[in-house]
Every structure is written in structure tokens, then in C-alpha cells.
Amino acid sequence: MIRRAAFADPETWVGTATTEPGVVSAWHHHGDHTTYIFCARGGIRIESGPGGSDAVEGRAGDFIKIPPHVVHREANPSDDEQLVVLARVGSGPIVVNVDEPDPA
């Protein structure tokens, strides 16, 4: 996953991320930040909840919102490189890595 910042200040981060097909991130949350995602190309899957049992999928043109402190991981389930536009609004650390959630 390659992230590129367009701009950032103490309460906002806006940029893009590109992810190759089949790549899955580590489990994490974004602290006090609310994250807004626009999928510009490819697909996106956000897994959360016990053992990752809750999932939201999107494709080009879709928006996804991740509230603060929601433990999740991101994946590119498509056959194409993924391009997303990200906006994070909040304060504190932008990424907090955590262990995988316990299964239900």
C-alpha cells in the first residue's frame, strides 16, 4: 500500500493510497480520526468486528466512512490496482496497529 499526502495539519490528513490486487493491511484503527474513503479505481473491502466478521465492500465511485477507534483492516479484492482518496479528520496518531480482533 502506497500512501501519498496531499496536505496535512494537526487535525486533517488528505491524500491517496494505491494498493495492488490481493493485498490486505494489518489490523489497526485511526485513533480519534474519522476516515472518509472514496474508491476511485478498483475495489475495497473493510473488515471489522469480532474476527473480522463484519465487512463493507465498495468499488469505483463508492464512499465508505470509518468512525474513530474502529479496529479494521483494508483489502483490495479486485483484479486491478486500487486507488482511493482518503480524508482523516481528528487528532492524535493517524494509525494505531493492534492485534487481530478475537473471533465471535
N, C-alpha and C positions, 0 to 999 in steps of 0.2 A: 504494500500500500504506500503510495507516494502522496504526501500532503504538501500543498503549496498555499502559503498565506497570501491573501490579497491585502488585508490590513488587520491590525490587531491593536487593542488598547486594553487597559486593565479590566474592562467589563465586556468586551466583544472580540470574537475571533471570526473572521470570514475568509473562506478560501475554497480550494478544490481538493479532491482526492481521486486518484486513479488506482484501480485495483485489477489485477489480472484475473481471468476466469478461474474459478475454483478456490480462490484464496479466502481464508477465514481468519479474522483477527483473534487476538487473545481476549479473554473476559476482562471487562473494565466498566467504569462509569465516568461521568464527566463532572463529578462534584456538584457544586451549586449551579452549574450551567444547564440551561435548556438548549437542546440541539435541534436545529431545523435542517432537514436534508431535502434537497431537490435532486432527483436522479435524472441526469442529462443524457446518459448513454448507458446501455447495458441493463443490468438488473441489480437489485439489492435485497438482501434478506437480513433482518434484525431479529436475533433470538434473545429472549429474556425469560424470566420466571424460573421455577424450580427445574434444574437440569436443562434449561433452555427450551422448555416445553411450549412457551408462547412465542409465536413468530409472526412477523409482518413482512410481506414481500411487496416490492414495487418494481416498476420498470420505467423506462424513459418517459418523462412527463409527470411522474408521481412525486408527491411530497410526503415526508414522514417526520413526526415530531417525537423526540425522546426527552421526557421530563428529567429534572435533576435527580441524581443518585440512583437511576435505574441501571442495574447491572445487566450488561448485554454484550453480545459480540456481533460483528458485522461480517457479511459474506457476499461474494459475488457469485450467484448461482448461474449466471448466463454464460454463453459461449464466447462472448465478446468482452473486451476491456470495459470496465465500468468507469464512468465519470460522474461524480456527484459534486454538487455545490453545497457547502456547509456554512451554517451560521450558528455560533455558540454565544449565548448571552448569559452572563452571570459573573461570579468572582471566584478567586482561588484557582487551584490546579485545574487544568483543562482535561487531563487524563489521569485516572487513578486505576492502576492494574490490580485485579483481585483474582481469587481462586474461582474455579467453576462453581456455580450455584449447586447446592445439594439437590439430588433428584426428589421428586414429589413423593 
